[in-house]
Structure formats: C-alpha cells, structure tokens
Amino acid sequence: MINGDIMNRPQFAGGWRSGLPETPCGVGSTIARTERQRKWIPEIVKRYDIHTIANVGAGALNWWPLMELPQDVDTVHLDLVPRSEGVQLFDIVDTVPPKVDLIVCAWVLNHLPADDCQKAIENIRASGARYLIVTDRYLPPDQFTPTEVLILNNGAQMIFTELSCA
C-alpha cells in the first residue's frame, strides 16, 4: 500500500523545482551536486565486496548511470514516484526492501515525518541488507566528512551514514 499522506504532498507529484531543468528530483540530484557521491559509492562497493544494491528513492535516475560500478553489481531502483523507466513503484514506509548487500537511501528520510522515518528504518533493517548508505541533509563540501558507524542486522557490518552531494 502506498502511503496516501506522503503521496498527496505537492512536491511528490510535481517534483522539486530546484533541480529543473535537469531533473524533477531537486537540486540534490543534479550532476553537479552528485559528483563526490558518484566517486564515493563505487569505492564503498569495491571495498566491501557488494554485488547487489537497492536504490530506494531512485527518482529520475539522473546521476546513477554516471557512476562506474563494477559490471557484476545488480541494482534495483525503487521510488514512491517513479520518474524514469526502470524505476519500480515502492513505498519504504509500508514495504520491506528486497534483501541485498547494500541499500542506498539518499534524500528520502529527510522528507518524511518522524513516525514514517521510524517505519522506513524498521523496514530497512527487516530487509536483511548488509550495508546502508543514507543521507540526512545537504552539507557544503567544506563541512562534509563521510562517516562509518556500526551496526546493521547484528553483524558488525557498517552503516554509511552520509554521502556527499557536492
């Protein structure tokens, strides 16, 4: 079931104008703002031997295809409002993501009320994913430091708590 309260918000229907004309998904999804994360994510994928990814909040896939991921990495793209072919309809608040090595949940949780955020986090944990990349809010490049903290699914695995969007 798709969360009606969230779906009825105007910004989900029309997108975020700050990314136009490049992307309807907001300035955080522009090519310029994703340069560092496009470099950082493939490094994490290689370092931790990641082969499957769920890209939750995939949007219009504006920057994802520009990453140089290893060829053996399979990715499923999921979003509450799919804006690109290849993105599947998915509500992180009401649905457990598929079990993968890594969940990328960039620029999603910051748009949710606290109760929905908690449900989304519970669903992410229930997925059995080994790793998580999640963003909180945009930080200018001079204030950003990627952070690695423990634990997802009780296995001394890493949660990558932020990724740069500058």
N, C-alpha and C positions, 0 to 999 in steps of 0.2 A: 504494500500500500504506500502510495506517495504522500508525504506529509503535506496536507492541504494548507496549513498555516504558512508554511515556507513557500509553497508553490504560488500562493496568492500575493506574495510580495512583488511589487512592481519591478524591482531590479532583477528578479529571476526571469521574468517574461521578456523584458526588452534588453537585458544585458546591462553592463556598466558602461556608460558613455565615455568614461575616461580613457578607454583603450581604443576608441574609434579614431580613424577608420580601419586600423589594423586588425582589431579583434573586438567582438562584443563582450569579452570576458574581463574587461578592466585593464588598467594600466599595468597591474602586476603580471599580466600575461603577455605583455608586449615583448618583442625580440630584445629590445634594449634592456629591459628590466630583468630578463631571464638569463643574461649572458653567464653570470657566475654559476647559477644552479645547473645550467646545461653542461658545464665542465665538472661540477662537483658531483652530481648524481652518477655519471658513468664511473667516476673514481670509486665511489662507495660500492657500486655494483661489482666492480672488479675485485676490490679489496675483500669483500665479504662473500664472494662466490655466489652471487644472486643470479638466478635463472628465470624467475617468474615475478612479475610485477602487476599489481592492481593500481591503476592511476585513478584514484577516486577524486572527482571534481575535475575531470579532464577538459571540460568546456569545449572550446573550438579546436583543440589540438594545435594552437598557433605555434608554440615553441617546441613541443615534444619531438616532432620529426627531425628537428635540427640537432638533437643530441646524438652523439656517437656511442651508442650502446653496443656491447658485443652482439654478434649475429645470433648467438644461441639463447638470447633473452626473449621470452614471450611476455607480451604485455596485453592486458585487458583494460580498456578505457571505459570509465563509468562516470555518469553525471546525472544530477537531478533534472537538468535541462540540456539534453544532448544537442550540441550546436554544430556537429560535424559527423559525416558518415564515419562509421567505425566506433562511435561512442554509444554505449548502451545506456538506456534509462535505468537509473539506480538511485535509491534513497538511503544514504548512510545512516539516517536516524532510525529507520524501520527495518533495515536489512543487513545481515551479516555479509561482509565482502567474501569473495572466494579465498580459499587457502592458497597463499602464495608466499614466496620468500620475502617480498618487500611490498608494503603498501605506501604509496605516495599520496598524501592528503594535503595538497598545497592550496592555500587560500580558500578553505572551506569552513573550518570550525569558527573562524572569526566572524562569520556571517550568521551564526546560529545563536539562539537564546541558550542560556546556561543549561537548562534541562535537556534540550536537544543535543547539546555538546556532550553531555554525560552519556546519553544513549549512544551517540556515534562512537565515543571512545569504548564503551562496553562492546559494541558490535565489532569494532576493530580488534579488540582483544579476543573476542569469541571466534574470530576467523582462523586463529592459529598461525597467523603470519609470524615470521621470524623477526622481521625488522619493520620499522615505521619511520618515514620522513613526514613530518608535519610542520606546518607554519603557523605562526601566531599573528604577526603583523609585519608590515614593511619596515625595515630599518635601513637607513642610508648606508652605503658601503663602508664608510669610516667607522660605523658603530656596530657592524656585523661581525660575529665570530661564530662559525658552526659549532654546535655543542653536541657531544655524545654522552648520553646517560643510560644507565641500566634501568630496566628490565622489561621485556615484553614476553608474555607467556611463560614465566617462571623458568627461563632457561639461560640466564646470563647472556642474553642477547642484547644488542644495542638498539636504543631508540634514538634516531637522529632528530633532534627536537626542532631544528630550524634549517632552512636552506636559504641562501642568499637570492634575492630577486633583483639585485642591482647589476 
